[in-house]
Amino acid sequence: MKTPKLPELGQVVEVMRGRDRGLFAVVIGHVPDRFVQIADGDKRKVDKVKIKNVLHVRPMPYVDGDIAHALRNGEKITNANLRYALRRFLASRVQHDEVCDEEGVQRGEG
């Protein structure tokens, strides 16, 4: 069986299965082969990460550069860093939705 591709460190994912279904979180670690460590800084804190099967999360097309850089360099990240990253992701998502129609096609003004 082929091993699924792991999301990048700092990438936002949506939990698709389990108790945390619908939760957006940031990937803060990898467990060999098919698991990721996620936290959101609120329900799931940095010191109490959730380990999820990669098949149970949906990667979002957003990687927080600050979080990714800190994790690659072994720097400590805080719950506040994660909450801030998720707020930026959600704000960019709302802004994108405002300029897209129901089919996801971006439309210009006028």
C-alpha positions as CSV (number, residue, x, y, z in Angstrom):
1,M,0.0,0.0,0.0
2,K,1.3,3.4,-1.0
3,T,2.1,5.8,1.9
4,P,0.0,9.0,1.6
5,K,1.8,12.4,1.3
6,L,2.2,14.2,4.6
7,P,1.1,17.9,4.8
8,E,4.0,20.3,5.3
9,L,5.0,21.7,8.7
10,G,3.0,24.9,9.2
11,Q,0.3,23.8,6.8
12,V,-3.3,24.3,7.9
13,V,-5.5,21.2,7.8
14,E,-9.2,20.5,8.4
15,V,-10.0,17.5,10.6
16,M,-12.4,15.3,8.7
17,R,-12.9,12.4,11.1
18,G,-13.2,12.0,14.8
19,R,-14.3,14.2,17.7
20,D,-12.6,17.2,16.3
21,R,-14.3,17.0,12.9
22,G,-14.5,20.5,11.3
23,L,-11.6,21.9,13.4
24,F,-8.9,23.8,11.6
25,A,-5.4,23.2,13.0
26,V,-1.8,23.6,12.1
27,V,0.6,20.7,11.4
28,I,3.4,21.0,13.9
29,G,5.0,17.6,13.5
30,H,5.2,14.4,11.6
31,V,5.1,10.9,13.0
32,P,6.8,8.4,10.6
33,D,4.8,7.1,7.6
34,R,1.2,8.3,8.0
35,F,0.5,10.5,11.0
36,V,0.7,14.2,11.7
37,Q,0.7,16.2,15.0
38,I,-1.7,19.0,15.0
39,A,-2.7,21.8,17.3
40,D,-4.8,24.9,17.1
41,G,-3.7,26.8,20.2
42,D,-7.2,26.7,21.7
43,K,-8.8,23.3,22.0
44,R,-5.6,21.5,21.1
45,K,-2.6,23.1,22.8
46,V,1.0,22.9,21.7
47,D,1.9,20.8,24.8
48,K,-1.1,18.4,24.2
49,V,-1.0,17.8,20.4
50,K,-3.4,15.5,18.6
51,I,-1.9,12.8,16.5
52,K,-4.1,12.2,13.4
53,N,-3.9,9.8,10.5
54,V,-3.1,11.7,7.4
55,L,-6.2,10.2,5.7
56,H,-8.4,11.8,8.3
57,V,-7.3,15.4,7.6
58,R,-7.7,17.6,4.5
59,P,-4.8,19.9,3.8
60,M,-5.7,23.5,3.0
61,P,-3.8,25.4,0.4
62,Y,-2.2,27.6,3.1
63,V,1.1,27.2,4.9
64,D,2.0,29.7,7.6
65,G,5.6,30.8,6.8
66,D,6.4,31.9,10.3
67,I,5.3,28.7,11.9
68,A,7.0,26.6,9.2
69,H,10.3,28.5,9.6
70,A,10.2,28.2,13.4
71,L,9.5,24.4,13.3
72,R,12.3,23.8,10.8
73,N,14.8,25.7,12.9
74,G,13.8,24.0,16.1
75,E,12.3,27.1,17.7
76,K,9.5,27.0,20.1
77,I,6.1,28.0,19.0
78,T,3.3,29.1,21.3
79,N,-0.4,28.7,21.4
80,A,-0.7,32.4,20.6
81,N,1.4,31.8,17.4
82,L,-1.0,29.1,16.3
83,R,-4.1,31.1,17.0
84,Y,-2.7,34.0,15.1
85,A,-1.8,31.8,12.1
86,L,-5.3,30.4,12.0
87,R,-6.9,33.8,12.2
88,R,-4.8,34.9,9.2
89,F,-5.8,31.7,7.3
90,L,-9.5,32.3,8.1
91,A,-9.3,36.0,7.1
92,S,-7.7,35.1,3.8
93,R,-10.4,32.5,3.2
94,V,-13.2,35.0,3.9
95,Q,-11.5,37.5,1.6
96,H,-11.2,34.9,-1.1
97,D,-14.9,33.9,-0.7
98,E,-16.0,37.5,-1.1
99,V,-14.5,37.7,-4.5
100,C,-15.6,34.3,-5.7
101,D,-19.0,33.1,-6.8
102,E,-20.7,29.8,-5.9
103,E,-18.6,27.8,-8.3
104,G,-15.3,29.1,-6.8
105,V,-14.6,31.4,-9.8
106,Q,-13.0,34.6,-8.9
107,R,-14.8,37.6,-10.4
108,G,-13.6,41.1,-10.8
109,E,-15.6,44.2,-9.9
110,G,-17.6,46.0,-12.5
